[in-house]
Amino acid sequence: MNFFYLLGGAGVGAANGLFGGGGGMIAVPVLKAAGRSAHEAHATALAVILPASFASALVYLAGGLVPFSVLLPAALGVVAGGLFGARLLPRVPERFVTFLFAAFMLAAGIRMLF
């Protein structure tokens, strides 16, 4: 077992649980630093976020923090968007995927500050 991946995974899981998502924002750079291509990094980040998201969601659901009026429509949209994005990723050049990811991270960071 690669200690780098184990340590990175722990950080991703902690961030995902703490922030209610966003672990992929950490997972992608960690995987790219480990030498994975942009396509592999994004696809693997999604795959490893699934169990962390599931575990965190169970805790949030049990704690009554999930408004069910939001859950179903948002979940349906996420599933549809996820299917679309997953089919699109292999067709998009890696450099563009990396640029777009960085642009979204930058925009989200700026939005959170103001």
C-alpha positions in Angstrom: 0.0 0.0 0.0 1.4 3.4 -1.0 1.7 5.6 2.1 1.3 8.8 0.0 -2.1 7.6 -1.2 -3.2 6.6 2.3 -2.2 9.9 3.8 -3.7 11.9 0.9 -6.9 9.8 1.2 -7.2 10.6 4.9 -6.9 14.3 4.1 -9.4 14.1 1.3 -11.9 12.2 3.6 -11.4 14.7 6.4 -12.0 17.7 4.1 -15.0 16.0 2.5 -16.6 15.3 5.9 -15.7 18.8 7.3 -16.9 20.8 4.4 -19.7 18.6 3.2 -17.9 17.9 0.0 -15.0 19.3 -1.9 -12.6 16.4 -1.2 -12.1 16.2 -4.9 -10.5 19.6 -4.8 -7.8 18.1 -2.7 -7.8 14.6 -4.3 -7.1 15.8 -7.9 -3.9 17.8 -7.0 -2.7 15.0 -4.8 -3.2 12.4 -7.6 -1.5 14.7 -10.1 1.4 15.2 -7.7 1.7 11.4 -7.6 2.2 11.4 -11.4 -1.3 10.6 -12.6 -2.7 12.1 -15.7 -5.4 14.8 -15.4 -8.0 12.3 -16.8 -6.9 9.6 -14.3 -6.8 12.1 -11.4 -10.3 13.4 -12.0 -11.8 9.9 -12.5 -10.0 8.5 -9.5 -10.9 11.4 -7.3 -14.6 10.8 -8.0 -14.2 7.1 -7.3 -12.5 7.7 -3.9 -14.9 10.5 -2.9 -17.9 8.1 -3.2 -17.3 6.2 0.1 -16.3 9.4 1.9 -19.4 11.2 0.7 -21.6 8.3 1.6 -20.2 8.1 5.1 -20.5 11.8 5.7 -24.0 11.9 4.3 -25.1 9.2 6.7 -23.8 11.3 9.6 -25.5 14.5 8.3 -28.8 12.6 7.7 -28.7 11.1 11.2 -28.0 14.6 12.6 -31.0 16.1 10.8 -28.9 18.5 8.8 -30.3 17.5 5.4 -33.4 19.4 4.1 -35.3 16.7 2.3 -37.0 19.3 0.0 -33.6 19.9 -1.4 -32.2 16.3 -1.4 -34.2 14.6 -4.1 -34.1 17.3 -6.8 -30.5 18.1 -6.2 -29.5 14.4 -6.2 -31.3 13.8 -9.5 -29.5 16.8 -11.0 -26.1 15.5 -9.6 -26.7 12.1 -11.1 -27.6 13.5 -14.5 -24.7 15.9 -14.5 -22.3 13.2 -13.3 -23.3 10.9 -16.1 -22.8 13.7 -18.6 -19.5 14.8 -17.2 -18.1 11.3 -16.9 -18.9 10.6 -20.6 -17.4 14.0 -21.6 -14.1 13.7 -19.6 -12.3 11.3 -22.0 -13.2 13.5 -25.0 -11.8 16.7 -23.5 -8.0 17.5 -23.8 -6.2 17.1 -20.5 -4.8 20.6 -20.6 -8.3 22.1 -20.9 -9.6 19.9 -18.1 -6.8 21.1 -15.9 -7.4 24.8 -16.8 -11.1 24.5 -16.3 -10.6 22.8 -12.9 -8.2 25.5 -11.8 -10.6 28.2 -13.0 -13.5 26.7 -11.0 -11.3 26.4 -7.9 -10.2 30.0 -8.2 -13.8 31.3 -8.8 -15.1 29.2 -5.9 -12.3 30.6 -3.6 -13.0 34.2 -4.6 -16.7 33.7 -4.1 -16.2 32.3 -0.7 -14.1 35.3 0.3 -16.8 37.8 -0.7 
